[in-house]
């Protein structure tokens, strides 16, 4: 599994001795915007107490003035636009925010993203972009007669000081975002929408049904059998599609998507994603500092990866809890990490075997050259998105956890549904 270290520069250097002079603002929105941006940078660098003193001076106990709201809005617009130019998508900003800032800051960023999208015609906004905003219910709900900041503060039942503190916290997150690969076009630059080459709804329904049964059963053997059946179904469908579409395959595929992983044990979970992508003719790059995996492949294969990842993470966690012995080691982080790593490794082997069996049942003479060409395109796209990556291993410190995870995976009867 390739990884990238995101401690590289964010495009903003540390500024020692930042000064926040409330008296020098003079009600000028331009100066206020610069001061708010500076406060966000100071917050990101850890001077939270200094920022709070600055906010005490400019807000007092009353509501936010129109000049202050206008200047804050200018700073916010500039920083969210910069985040998008750095390759962050709406879902990425939301996932980073919900892990690192409070609920008010998350809500402010959602509104900020909705406003950024608003001026662009629907046909010029990428489908993925719009779908992510829809999933967040990000809409322009406020009116134009008052600044958004004041209406948002009223809606959230925040004082002026509380509202500005939440805004600075949100903007501090944006200040610290590193540059990512731009995997979708910015609003206003998307080409006319073309039908995506994803899994058709009938097949998708059957796959989801199998995975739902796998997640609901109390028997690990049955869960993994159902998951293998889902993998087999997805592989056979992908084979049919690749043979049918290969002569006229669009030149702009493969594509990339991001899967965010919840703590703990993100490295073990990322390994599971990596093995799922390999079984589905795709590639994965883990960005450990932020806890997400970028997957590269075509739409059909990435649909399969996302479905299997969601389901198998649920199943792996259940198996870890249900099969744990009543020992002190079984309650340790080392045990659980080792369990998930071993489980992912064995399940990856079995998914790959299922894929290879499905390929063998087709016409290998016709299919293998097509798959080889497809893999070259995936590898080229991955190199384009990620020119510098390195391989990262996982350290295991619990033999008991490793053996338990491997045994849980080995109990699966994957040779038949």
N, C-alpha and C positions, 0 to 999 in steps of 0.2 A: 504494500500500500504506500503510495506516495504521500508525502506530507509537505506542508509549507509552514515556515516560521513567520508569524505575523508581527514579530517585534521590530521589523524593519521600519523605516521612517514613515510617518503618516503625512508628511508634507508640511508639518508644523514643528518648528524647533522650540525647545524649552526656553522660556524667557525668564531669567532670574530677576527677582525684585520687581514684579509687576506692581504698578501703582494704579489705584482706582480712586480718582479724585471726583467726588460727587459734586463739589462746588463748581467745577469747571464745565459742567454740562450745559448750563444756561438754557435749558429747555429746547436745545437744538436736536432734532431727531437724528441727524447724521452723527453728531458727537455721542448721542446716547447709544446708537447702534454700535459704534466702536467700543464704547465702554462695556456694553453687554457682552460683546464678543470677547473682550479682554477678561471680563469676569468669568465667562465660561472656561476660558483657557486656564485661569487661576484655579478654578474649582477642579478642573481635570488634573492639575498639577498638585492638588492636595491642600491648597490654601482656602479651605471651606470657611474657616472662621473669619478670614479677611473679607471674603465675599459677603458673608452675612452682615458684617459691619457696614460694608458699602451699601447693601440693600436697606439697612436701617436708616441710612442717611437719605436715600432717594425716595423711599416710600413712606416712612413714618408709620402712622397707624391708619391712614386713610386709604381710599381706593387708588388704583394706578391712574395717573393723569393721562390725558390723550397723547401728549408729547412723548411720555415714557412708553406708552403702549405702541405708538408708531415706531419709535426707535427700536424697541425690542422686536417688533415684527420684521423690520428690515434686517436685523442681525439673524433672525430665525430663518428668513427666506434664503439668505446667502449661505448659511451653513447647511441647510437641508439640500440645496442645489449642489453644493460641493460634495456631499455624501453620495448623491446619485451619480455625479460625474466620476466619483471614485469607485463605481461599480456596485454599490449597495442597492438592493431592490427593496420595495416596501416591506416584504416579509422579513428580510434580513434585518432591517432597522428595528422592526417590531420585536423580533426574537432577541436581538442584542439588548434592547431596552428592557424587556420583561425580566431579563436575567440581572440587570445592573442598576436600574433606577426604580423609583417608586411608581405606583399606579397613576398618580397625577401626571408625572413626566411622560409616562407611556401614552396617556390620553392626549396630551399636548402634541406629541410627535405624530399621532394618528391624524389629528386635525391638520397639522402642518403638511403632511403628505397629501391629504385630500386637496388642500388649497394649491399645492404645487401642480397637481394634475389638472385642475379645473380649466385653465385657459386653452388647453389643447383639444383639437377636434378628435372625435372618437376614433376615426380611421387612422389617425397618426399616433395612437397609443398602443403599444405592444399588448397582445392578449394576456400574456403572463403578468405584466404590470397591472392591468386592469383587474384581472382575477384576484390578485393578491390584495388590492385595495378593497374589492368587494368582500373578500373573506374577513377583512378587518372592519367592515362596515364603515369605511372611511368616506365620509360625505361632507360637503359644505353645508352645515346645518345652521350656521349663524347668519345674521343679517348684515347689510352693508352700512347701516346707520350708526353703528358703534364699533370701536375696535374689537377684533376677535378676542384679544387677551381679557378684556373686561367681561365679555359675554361668557367666555370659558370659565373665568374665575367665579362668576355668579352661578353658573351651572354646577360647578364642582364644590360650591359652598366654601370657597377659599377667600381669605383676606388678600389685600394687595400684596403684602409682604410674602405670604404663603405661596401665592400664585407665581410671583417672580422667582422665588426660591426653586419651585418646581421647574420653571422654564430654564433657569440657569443650569440645573441638574441635567435636564434634557439636552441642552446645547453642549454641555461639557461632554456628554456621550458622543455627540456628533463630532466634536473637536478631536476626539481620540480615535476615531475610526480609521483603520489603515486602508490603503488602496487595495482593491480587489480587481479581479479580472472582470471586465464588462461582458456579461453573458447574455444580456438582453438590451435592445436599443432604448435610448432615452425617450421620454414623451416628446412628441413632435417630430421624431425622426424615424418612426417605424414605417415599414413598407405596408402596402395593402395586405390585409389579412388573407392568408391561404389556409386551407384545411390542414389540420395537424394529422400526422400519421400515427395516431395513438391506437389503442386497442378498441375495437368496436364494442358497443354497449352490451350486446348479447354475451360475448365472450367475457367482458369485464364483469358482468353480473354473475356468471358461473364461477369465475376466479374469486370474487369477493365472497360468494357463498361458501366456497371451500375454506377460505381463510377465516371467515366468521365462525364456522364450525370448529376449526382448529383452535381458535382463541377461547371458545366457550367450553370445550371438553376438559374434564379433569384428568384425562389419561394422556401422558406425554407421548406414548407410542401412537395413539390415534391422531394427536395433534400434528406430529411430524409426518405421518402418512398422508394426511390431508394437505399439508404444506407441499410435500413432494408432488402430489397430484396437481396442485395448483401450478407448480413450477413446470411440470410436464405439459400442462395445457397451454401455458404461456409460451413455452419453447416451440411447440408445434404450430401455434398461431404465428409466432415470429418467423418461423421457417417459411410458412406459406406466404407471408407478406414479403419477405426479402426476395424470394424467388419471383414473385409476381412483379415487384416494383423495381428490382435491381436495374433493368435496362434503362429506366427513366427516373432513377432516384435523384432527388433534388441535390444540387451541388452544395447547398449551404447546410446540409446535415453532416455530421452529428451536431447535437446541441449540448448544453450544460444546464444542470439544475443544482440547487443546494438543499441538503437535508440537515436540519439542526438537531443536535442530540442533547438530551437532558442529562445533567450530572446525576449520580456519580458514574464512574467507570466509562467515561467517554471513549477512551482508547480501545477498550474491549468492544464497545458498541460500534465504533468506527471499523474495527476489523470485521465484524459481521456484515456491515454495509459493503466493505471492500469485496468480501467473498461472494456476496449476492450479485454485485456488479459483474464480477468475473464469470459467474455462471450464466449471466445474461448479456455477454458480449459487450460489456461496457468497462469503464475505468473509473476509479475513485481517488480523490485527493483529499486528505484530512488536514484541516487547519486547526491544530490543537489549541492554539491560544484563544480561539473564539468558540470552539466546540461545534463546528459544522463540517460536513463532507460535501464536496462538489463532485457530482457524478456526470460523466460524459458518455453519450451514446445517442441512439436515435429515439424518437418518441415512444415507439412501441416497447423497446427494451427498458427505457427509463420508467415508463408506467409500471412495468413488472417489478423493477427494483424498488420503487416507492411502496407498492402494495406489499411486497414480501418483507421489506424492512419494518414497516409498521407492525405487521402481524408477528414476525419472528422476534422482535424485541419484546412484545407482550409475552409470547410463549417462553422465551428464554428466562425472563424474570420469574414467571410462574414456576418453571421447572426448578430454578435455583431455590426458591422459597419452599416448594413442596417436598423436595428431595433432601433438604439439608438435615444432617444429623444433629442431635442435641449435644453438641460439643462447643467448647469455647472458641475453637478455631473456626467452626462453621458460622459463627456470628461476626467474624472479623472481616474487614475490608479486603485483606489479602485473599481470603477464601473466596469471597464473592467475585472478585476480579478474575481469579484463576478459573473459577467455574465458568464464567461468561466467556472467557477467552477460549477455553477448551471446547465449550458448547458451540461457539461460533466456528471454530476450526473444523469440527466434525460435521456440522450441518453444512458448511461450505463444501466439504468433500462430497456430501451426498447430493446436494443440489447440482454440483458439477456433473456427477455421475448420471443424474436424471437427464440433464441436458445432453450429454454425450449419447445416452441411449436413444433419446428422441431423434438425434441427428442420424444415428446409425439406422433407424427404421425408415428414414427417407432415402433419397438417392444421393449417397455421398459423392459420387462422381460429379454430379451437377452442383451439389450444394457447397462442398468444401472450397472450391475456388471463389465462390460468391462470398462465403464467410471470411475467407482470407482477405479479400479486397475490402470488405466491411471493416475488419479489424485494423487494417492499415489506415483507413479513414478516421477511425476512432482514435488511434494512437497519434495521428497527425494533429487532430483537433486538440487532444490532451496536451501535446507539446506546445501548440499555439497558445492555449490558455495558461499553461504552467511551464514556462521555459526553464525554471529552476525549481527542482524538487529534490528531496532526499528520502531514502527509505528509513522507516522508523520501526524499531522492535518494541515488544511489550515485555516487561520484566514480571516474572511469576514467582511468588514467594510462598505459595501454599500448594504442596503436592496433593494434599487431601482435596482441595478445591478443584484442582486440575483433573484428578481421577474421577471425581463425582460428575464434573461437567461432561467429560468424555463418555462416561457410562450412561448418563442421561441421554446423550445423543445416540449412542450405540444401541439403545433399547428400541429405537424406532425401526419399524418394519416398512422400509421404503420400496421394497421390491414389488408391492402390489397395493392398489387402493383399498 
